[in-house]
């Protein structure tokens, strides 16, 4: 009887030890998780996948941070989003970031990511536009969309089915690049900045006279599209899923296209092409720290080697261009090292007046 009791006690003690180890280990993990300080940010949707990536989460975790990221259009962030709950704002353009910094009386900002604006299309469309003189080969293994030639074509109201020799896409639709909604999204604002620059004789729009000069043509470029989506991910996902039937030309960030190529998930098919506008614009993703650890997030994105490497894997250019180009080359891809012809973005105030006038036509 005593032997049975002893064995029973030993089993109970052994179970207690195992339970202590298991639950104690779980408590340690929970404590470690609880110790990570939550930092809330809001920014463009094209960065959402980066912040959600497990490797990025772990990289921030090593510094005791857990970043929660919400998506919104850059113009919305600068004008209508309640920034009270957020520790940092991360719009996709420097003008929007400047507006936020002025409104919130912040003197510091970080620009850890950059991405040229580009046009996603398909081989048959690129061939059609090459025949029209709108597309040509750039310096290096990439194709260029001549913005001036494109605007000349759209000014005539040309339809795809009117292009000579067009058997690949004989659709009764106007030749137009699909953008996001200019009332909400930074990529649409970049398209406006780019086209207004070319329409203003390759000069930044900076006077009321220049604004009046470019508004009729730029307004038409947006209104003639019909319905537009508020997030840059929307038209790009349509491009990936629907093919050229819905939107043969889509204005995107280079990083969106390269991100999918670098993933190697098959979403970029062999007939898909990336065109670089000439001139192009560089979208400067600028983080404005608002409070708390928002500043720490900006600092880490700008200095931490692991986070910078991961940013490159999502197609973003950082302040280490060699690392970006080496990564692209290692994956058997190509991206221009230099985009020589770059337009400048108007001041925030000028861009806002242009966007407000275009919004009036929507209403």
One Martini backbone bead per residue (centre of mass of N, CA, C, O) as a GRO file, in nm:
protein
  363
    1UNK     BB    1   0.060   0.061  -0.022
    2UNK     BB    2   0.303   0.254   0.010
    3UNK     BB    3   0.406   0.207  -0.278
    4UNK     BB    4   0.160   0.328  -0.422
    5UNK     BB    5   0.180   0.610  -0.297
    6UNK     BB    6   0.464   0.676  -0.397
    7UNK     BB    7   0.400   0.653  -0.696
    8UNK     BB    8   0.174   0.863  -0.701
    9UNK     BB    9   0.346   1.101  -0.602
   10UNK     BB   10   0.550   1.092  -0.831
   11UNK     BB   11   0.349   1.150  -1.058
   12UNK     BB   12   0.249   1.419  -0.950
   13UNK     BB   13   0.524   1.560  -0.941
   14UNK     BB   14   0.590   1.524  -1.240
   15UNK     BB   15   0.343   1.682  -1.347
   16UNK     BB   16   0.414   1.948  -1.203
   17UNK     BB   17   0.683   1.995  -1.346
   18UNK     BB   18   0.578   1.997  -1.635
   19UNK     BB   19   0.373   2.226  -1.597
   20UNK     BB   20   0.576   2.438  -1.510
   21UNK     BB   21   0.738   2.438  -1.769
   22UNK     BB   22   0.515   2.497  -1.973
   23UNK     BB   23   0.378   2.747  -1.832
   24UNK     BB   24   0.634   2.903  -1.785
   25UNK     BB   25   0.708   2.935  -2.083
   26UNK     BB   26   0.448   3.082  -2.162
   27UNK     BB   27   0.490   3.324  -1.973
   28UNK     BB   28   0.750   3.426  -2.098
   29UNK     BB   29   0.629   3.486  -2.376
   30UNK     BB   30   0.414   3.680  -2.277
   31UNK     BB   31   0.606   3.879  -2.146
   32UNK     BB   32   0.766   3.947  -2.400
   33UNK     BB   33   0.520   4.051  -2.558
   34UNK     BB   34   0.437   4.268  -2.347
   35UNK     BB   35   0.710   4.435  -2.371
   36UNK     BB   36   0.617   4.520  -2.633
   37UNK     BB   37   0.578   4.816  -2.796
   38UNK     BB   38   0.320   4.986  -2.920
   39UNK     BB   39   0.298   5.104  -3.265
   40UNK     BB   40   0.119   5.350  -3.442
   41UNK     BB   41   0.026   5.355  -3.794
   42UNK     BB   42  -0.007   5.555  -4.105
   43UNK     BB   43  -0.049   5.456  -4.458
   44UNK     BB   44   0.017   5.333  -4.742
   45UNK     BB   45  -0.082   5.033  -4.888
   46UNK     BB   46   0.206   4.956  -5.017
   47UNK     BB   47   0.314   4.899  -4.696
   48UNK     BB   48   0.150   4.672  -4.553
   49UNK     BB   49   0.311   4.410  -4.622
   50UNK     BB   50   0.566   4.486  -4.479
   51UNK     BB   51   0.449   4.515  -4.180
   52UNK     BB   52   0.321   4.209  -4.193
   53UNK     BB   53   0.578   4.076  -4.201
   54UNK     BB   54   0.742   3.853  -4.009
   55UNK     BB   55   1.034   3.970  -4.036
   56UNK     BB   56   0.959   4.258  -3.954
   57UNK     BB   57   0.837   4.194  -3.681
   58UNK     BB   58   1.102   4.070  -3.567
   59UNK     BB   59   1.285   4.316  -3.605
   60UNK     BB   60   1.124   4.499  -3.411
   61UNK     BB   61   1.128   4.302  -3.165
   62UNK     BB   62   1.437   4.338  -3.105
   63UNK     BB   63   1.345   4.653  -3.016
   64UNK     BB   64   1.059   4.637  -2.858
   65UNK     BB   65   0.852   4.632  -3.112
   66UNK     BB   66   0.500   4.688  -3.222
   67UNK     BB   67   0.358   4.725  -3.535
   68UNK     BB   68   0.070   4.915  -3.623
   69UNK     BB   69  -0.096   4.916  -3.949
   70UNK     BB   70  -0.259   5.159  -4.142
   71UNK     BB   71  -0.464   5.240  -4.420
   72UNK     BB   72  -0.418   5.530  -4.644
   73UNK     BB   73  -0.442   5.798  -4.809
   74UNK     BB   74  -0.227   6.055  -4.830
   75UNK     BB   75  -0.437   6.283  -4.844
   76UNK     BB   76  -0.602   6.187  -4.605
   77UNK     BB   77  -0.380   6.206  -4.392
   78UNK     BB   78  -0.341   6.528  -4.440
   79UNK     BB   79  -0.674   6.602  -4.395
   80UNK     BB   80  -0.887   6.362  -4.243
   81UNK     BB   81  -0.725   6.205  -4.056
   82UNK     BB   82  -0.706   6.090  -3.735
   83UNK     BB   83  -0.392   6.125  -3.558
   84UNK     BB   84  -0.420   6.073  -3.250
   85UNK     BB   85  -0.365   5.742  -3.237
   86UNK     BB   86  -0.083   5.810  -3.364
   87UNK     BB   87   0.282   5.788  -3.393
   88UNK     BB   88   0.266   5.771  -3.717
   89UNK     BB   89   0.326   5.901  -4.045
   90UNK     BB   90   0.324   5.739  -4.400
   91UNK     BB   91   0.347   5.881  -4.662
   92UNK     BB   92   0.416   5.887  -5.032
   93UNK     BB   93   0.488   6.200  -4.978
   94UNK     BB   94   0.642   6.495  -4.909
   95UNK     BB   95   0.412   6.705  -4.915
   96UNK     BB   96   0.227   6.557  -4.713
   97UNK     BB   97   0.435   6.552  -4.484
   98UNK     BB   98   0.461   6.858  -4.455
   99UNK     BB   99   0.173   6.913  -4.374
  100UNK     BB  100   0.178   6.746  -4.117
  101UNK     BB  101   0.419   6.884  -3.978
  102UNK     BB  102   0.290   7.163  -3.962
  103UNK     BB  103   0.026   7.090  -3.812
  104UNK     BB  104   0.207   6.928  -3.572
  105UNK     BB  105   0.482   7.057  -3.512
  106UNK     BB  106   0.712   6.905  -3.686
  107UNK     BB  107   1.076   6.873  -3.753
  108UNK     BB  108   1.078   6.566  -3.812
  109UNK     BB  109   1.203   6.327  -4.067
  110UNK     BB  110   1.164   6.035  -4.287
  111UNK     BB  111   1.331   5.867  -4.591
  112UNK     BB  112   1.353   5.528  -4.647
  113UNK     BB  113   1.172   5.544  -4.911
  114UNK     BB  114   1.168   5.471  -5.269
  115UNK     BB  115   0.967   5.536  -5.582
  116UNK     BB  116   0.906   5.504  -5.889
  117UNK     BB  117   0.707   5.578  -6.132
  118UNK     BB  118   0.472   5.367  -6.319
  119UNK     BB  119   0.373   5.134  -6.592
  120UNK     BB  120   0.140   4.889  -6.625
  121UNK     BB  121   0.156   4.619  -6.868
  122UNK     BB  122   0.161   4.480  -7.202
  123UNK     BB  123   0.307   4.365  -7.475
  124UNK     BB  124   0.089   4.448  -7.691
  125UNK     BB  125   0.074   4.743  -7.590
  126UNK     BB  126   0.370   4.820  -7.619
  127UNK     BB  127   0.375   4.768  -7.926
  128UNK     BB  128   0.159   4.973  -8.008
  129UNK     BB  129   0.310   5.225  -7.879
  130UNK     BB  130   0.565   5.195  -8.044
  131UNK     BB  131   0.429   5.247  -8.323
  132UNK     BB  132   0.341   5.551  -8.205
  133UNK     BB  133   0.599   5.666  -8.027
  134UNK     BB  134   0.548   5.624  -7.704
  135UNK     BB  135   0.748   5.381  -7.706
  136UNK     BB  136   1.081   5.308  -7.573
  137UNK     BB  137   1.404   5.263  -7.529
  138UNK     BB  138   1.620   5.275  -7.284
  139UNK     BB  139   1.878   5.300  -7.058
  140UNK     BB  140   1.866   4.984  -7.092
  141UNK     BB  141   1.647   4.717  -6.961
  142UNK     BB  142   1.410   4.932  -7.058
  143UNK     BB  143   1.097   5.101  -7.079
  144UNK     BB  144   0.951   5.392  -7.234
  145UNK     BB  145   0.722   5.659  -7.159
  146UNK     BB  146   0.616   5.920  -7.348
  147UNK     BB  147   0.436   6.172  -7.223
  148UNK     BB  148   0.402   6.368  -7.458
  149UNK     BB  149   0.296   6.156  -7.664
  150UNK     BB  150   0.059   6.062  -7.494
  151UNK     BB  151  -0.085   6.343  -7.478
  152UNK     BB  152  -0.125   6.372  -7.781
  153UNK     BB  153  -0.308   6.122  -7.808
  154UNK     BB  154  -0.532   6.199  -7.597
  155UNK     BB  155  -0.614   6.479  -7.724
  156UNK     BB  156  -0.768   6.322  -7.973
  157UNK     BB  157  -0.937   6.071  -7.856
  158UNK     BB  158  -0.812   5.804  -7.878
  159UNK     BB  159  -0.859   5.475  -7.976
  160UNK     BB  160  -0.770   5.156  -7.988
  161UNK     BB  161  -0.936   5.084  -8.262
  162UNK     BB  162  -0.763   5.327  -8.423
  163UNK     BB  163  -0.508   5.185  -8.433
  164UNK     BB  164  -0.278   5.089  -8.635
  165UNK     BB  165  -0.274   4.741  -8.654
  166UNK     BB  166  -0.496   4.655  -8.438
  167UNK     BB  167  -0.533   4.309  -8.307
  168UNK     BB  168  -0.486   4.283  -7.985
  169UNK     BB  169  -0.677   4.571  -7.899
  170UNK     BB  170  -0.996   4.622  -8.030
  171UNK     BB  171  -1.107   4.866  -7.838
  172UNK     BB  172  -1.382   5.089  -7.741
  173UNK     BB  173  -1.140   5.280  -7.604
  174UNK     BB  174  -0.963   5.494  -7.453
  175UNK     BB  175  -0.651   5.621  -7.428
  176UNK     BB  176  -0.566   5.525  -7.090
  177UNK     BB  177  -0.462   5.580  -6.776
  178UNK     BB  178  -0.484   5.419  -6.478
  179UNK     BB  179  -0.602   5.538  -6.168
  180UNK     BB  180  -0.659   5.686  -5.897
  181UNK     BB  181  -0.804   5.890  -5.672
  182UNK     BB  182  -0.739   6.233  -5.647
  183UNK     BB  183  -0.892   6.277  -5.360
  184UNK     BB  184  -0.687   6.047  -5.201
  185UNK     BB  185  -0.431   5.970  -5.379
  186UNK     BB  186  -0.094   5.980  -5.447
  187UNK     BB  187  -0.063   5.853  -5.730
  188UNK     BB  188  -0.254   6.060  -5.861
  189UNK     BB  189  -0.091   6.310  -5.781
  190UNK     BB  190   0.159   6.221  -5.946
  191UNK     BB  191   0.018   6.227  -6.218
  192UNK     BB  192  -0.048   6.525  -6.208
  193UNK     BB  193   0.242   6.629  -6.175
  194UNK     BB  194   0.349   6.507  -6.439
  195UNK     BB  195   0.146   6.620  -6.654
  196UNK     BB  196   0.175   6.920  -6.574
  197UNK     BB  197   0.474   6.946  -6.639
  198UNK     BB  198   0.451   6.885  -6.945
  199UNK     BB  199   0.219   7.096  -7.011
  200UNK     BB  200   0.442   7.317  -6.884
  201UNK     BB  201   0.706   7.281  -7.042
  202UNK     BB  202   0.883   7.136  -6.829
  203UNK     BB  203   0.736   7.270  -6.565
  204UNK     BB  204   0.659   7.382  -6.275
  205UNK     BB  205   0.377   7.444  -6.115
  206UNK     BB  206   0.352   7.807  -5.976
  207UNK     BB  207   0.099   7.946  -6.114
  208UNK     BB  208  -0.210   8.050  -6.201
  209UNK     BB  209  -0.156   8.030  -6.508
  210UNK     BB  210  -0.056   7.735  -6.508
  211UNK     BB  211  -0.304   7.608  -6.388
  212UNK     BB  212  -0.501   7.696  -6.615
  213UNK     BB  213  -0.347   7.551  -6.845
  214UNK     BB  214  -0.362   7.235  -6.724
  215UNK     BB  215  -0.656   7.160  -6.624
  216UNK     BB  216  -0.820   7.057  -6.868
  217UNK     BB  217  -0.639   6.805  -6.933
  218UNK     BB  218  -0.616   6.674  -6.650
  219UNK     BB  219  -0.915   6.639  -6.591
  220UNK     BB  220  -0.974   6.448  -6.832
  221UNK     BB  221  -0.785   6.213  -6.744
  222UNK     BB  222  -0.984   6.146  -6.504
  223UNK     BB  223  -1.286   6.160  -6.591
  224UNK     BB  224  -1.261   5.947  -6.836
  225UNK     BB  225  -1.234   5.688  -6.641
  226UNK     BB  226  -1.422   5.715  -6.414
  227UNK     BB  227  -1.397   5.494  -6.198
  228UNK     BB  228  -1.204   5.517  -5.891
  229UNK     BB  229  -0.967   5.423  -5.669
  230UNK     BB  230  -0.824   5.492  -5.340
  231UNK     BB  231  -0.613   5.259  -5.387
  232UNK     BB  232  -0.318   5.130  -5.521
  233UNK     BB  233  -0.404   4.825  -5.499
  234UNK     BB  234  -0.654   4.804  -5.675
  235UNK     BB  235  -0.553   4.837  -5.980
  236UNK     BB  236  -0.327   4.625  -5.948
  237UNK     BB  237  -0.507   4.380  -5.890
  238UNK     BB  238  -0.658   4.401  -6.156
  239UNK     BB  239  -0.414   4.360  -6.335
  240UNK     BB  240  -0.345   4.072  -6.228
  241UNK     BB  241  -0.644   3.939  -6.266
  242UNK     BB  242  -0.771   4.073  -6.560
  243UNK     BB  243  -0.591   4.206  -6.738
  244UNK     BB  244  -0.623   4.402  -7.037
  245UNK     BB  245  -0.933   4.436  -7.051
  246UNK     BB  246  -0.963   4.665  -6.827
  247UNK     BB  247  -0.633   4.761  -6.785
  248UNK     BB  248  -0.363   4.833  -6.992
  249UNK     BB  249  -0.301   5.095  -6.801
  250UNK     BB  250  -0.104   5.142  -6.495
  251UNK     BB  251  -0.054   5.347  -6.223
  252UNK     BB  252   0.248   5.299  -6.033
  253UNK     BB  253   0.467   5.151  -5.832
  254UNK     BB  254   0.753   4.991  -5.871
  255UNK     BB  255   0.736   4.820  -5.605
  256UNK     BB  256   0.487   4.650  -5.679
  257UNK     BB  257   0.616   4.489  -5.910
  258UNK     BB  258   0.881   4.393  -5.771
  259UNK     BB  259   0.758   4.244  -5.538
  260UNK     BB  260   0.628   4.018  -5.713
  261UNK     BB  261   0.888   3.925  -5.846
  262UNK     BB  262   1.049   3.859  -5.581
  263UNK     BB  263   0.849   3.640  -5.481
  264UNK     BB  264   0.767   3.431  -5.709
  265UNK     BB  265   0.423   3.379  -5.741
  266UNK     BB  266   0.315   3.433  -6.057
  267UNK     BB  267   0.171   3.722  -6.095
  268UNK     BB  268   0.401   3.770  -6.301
  269UNK     BB  269   0.379   3.754  -6.624
  270UNK     BB  270   0.539   3.729  -6.931
  271UNK     BB  271   0.339   3.972  -7.060
  272UNK     BB  272   0.446   4.166  -6.856
  273UNK     BB  273   0.497   4.525  -6.807
  274UNK     BB  274   0.742   4.794  -6.742
  275UNK     BB  275   0.702   5.142  -6.743
  276UNK     BB  276   0.893   5.444  -6.784
  277UNK     BB  277   0.853   5.750  -6.747
  278UNK     BB  278   0.911   6.046  -6.969
  279UNK     BB  279   0.916   6.169  -6.727
  280UNK     BB  280   0.963   6.115  -6.388
  281UNK     BB  281   0.879   6.012  -6.051
  282UNK     BB  282   0.959   6.042  -5.706
  283UNK     BB  283   0.856   5.856  -5.443
  284UNK     BB  284   0.857   5.981  -5.103
  285UNK     BB  285   0.863   5.799  -4.822
  286UNK     BB  286   0.735   5.978  -4.537
  287UNK     BB  287   0.814   6.000  -4.196
  288UNK     BB  288   0.606   6.115  -3.921
  289UNK     BB  289   0.657   6.192  -3.604
  290UNK     BB  290   0.421   6.232  -3.327
  291UNK     BB  291   0.493   6.006  -3.103
  292UNK     BB  292   0.674   5.836  -2.910
  293UNK     BB  293   0.792   5.564  -3.119
  294UNK     BB  294   0.789   5.697  -3.403
  295UNK     BB  295   1.089   5.778  -3.419
  296UNK     BB  296   1.207   5.492  -3.396
  297UNK     BB  297   1.094   5.382  -3.659
  298UNK     BB  298   1.237   5.581  -3.849
  299UNK     BB  299   1.525   5.509  -3.759
  300UNK     BB  300   1.521   5.204  -3.826
  301UNK     BB  301   1.445   5.228  -4.132
  302UNK     BB  302   1.722   5.404  -4.185
  303UNK     BB  303   1.952   5.195  -4.023
  304UNK     BB  304   1.860   4.907  -4.033
  305UNK     BB  305   1.980   4.650  -4.219
  306UNK     BB  306   1.739   4.452  -4.214
  307UNK     BB  307   1.513   4.650  -4.295
  308UNK     BB  308   1.646   4.742  -4.560
  309UNK     BB  309   1.651   4.465  -4.693
  310UNK     BB  310   1.343   4.416  -4.678
  311UNK     BB  311   1.260   4.659  -4.845
  312UNK     BB  312   1.395   4.557  -5.106
  313UNK     BB  313   1.212   4.295  -5.119
  314UNK     BB  314   0.960   4.513  -5.169
  315UNK     BB  315   1.092   4.728  -5.394
  316UNK     BB  316   1.252   4.930  -5.236
  317UNK     BB  317   1.430   5.221  -5.219
  318UNK     BB  318   1.722   5.315  -5.072
  319UNK     BB  319   2.034   5.446  -4.947
  320UNK     BB  320   2.119   5.154  -5.097
  321UNK     BB  321   2.150   5.094  -5.423
  322UNK     BB  322   2.329   4.841  -5.443
  323UNK     BB  323   2.154   4.645  -5.282
  324UNK     BB  324   1.912   4.663  -5.468
  325UNK     BB  325   2.052   4.581  -5.740
  326UNK     BB  326   2.167   4.312  -5.640
  327UNK     BB  327   1.899   4.178  -5.575
  328UNK     BB  328   1.774   4.195  -5.854
  329UNK     BB  329   2.004   4.040  -6.001
  330UNK     BB  330   1.991   3.774  -5.831
  331UNK     BB  331   1.680   3.732  -5.952
  332UNK     BB  332   1.687   3.811  -6.268
  333UNK     BB  333   1.649   4.120  -6.277
  334UNK     BB  334   1.533   4.456  -6.369
  335UNK     BB  335   1.667   4.793  -6.300
  336UNK     BB  336   1.717   5.110  -6.296
  337UNK     BB  337   1.975   5.299  -6.175
  338UNK     BB  338   1.890   5.546  -6.367
  339UNK     BB  339   1.672   5.843  -6.375
  340UNK     BB  340   1.726   6.125  -6.541
  341UNK     BB  341   1.422   6.202  -6.606
  342UNK     BB  342   1.299   6.436  -6.369
  343UNK     BB  343   1.044   6.551  -6.205
  344UNK     BB  344   0.863   6.796  -6.028
  345UNK     BB  345   0.692   6.885  -5.751
  346UNK     BB  346   0.470   7.064  -5.637
  347UNK     BB  347   0.345   7.229  -5.417
  348UNK     BB  348   0.114   7.164  -5.192
  349UNK     BB  349  -0.075   7.405  -5.261
  350UNK     BB  350  -0.091   7.359  -5.566
  351UNK     BB  351  -0.187   7.067  -5.563
  352UNK     BB  352  -0.449   7.124  -5.405
  353UNK     BB  353  -0.582   7.309  -5.610
  354UNK     BB  354  -0.591   7.105  -5.840
  355UNK     BB  355  -0.748   6.883  -5.689
  356UNK     BB  356  -0.999   7.054  -5.618
  357UNK     BB  357  -1.082   7.112  -5.908
  358UNK     BB  358  -1.122   6.819  -5.993
  359UNK     BB  359  -1.329   6.747  -5.771
  360UNK     BB  360  -1.551   6.938  -5.875
  361UNK     BB  361  -1.611   6.763  -6.133
  362UNK     BB  362  -1.715   6.517  -5.984
  363UNK     BB  363  -1.957   6.675  -5.837
   0.00000   0.00000   0.00000
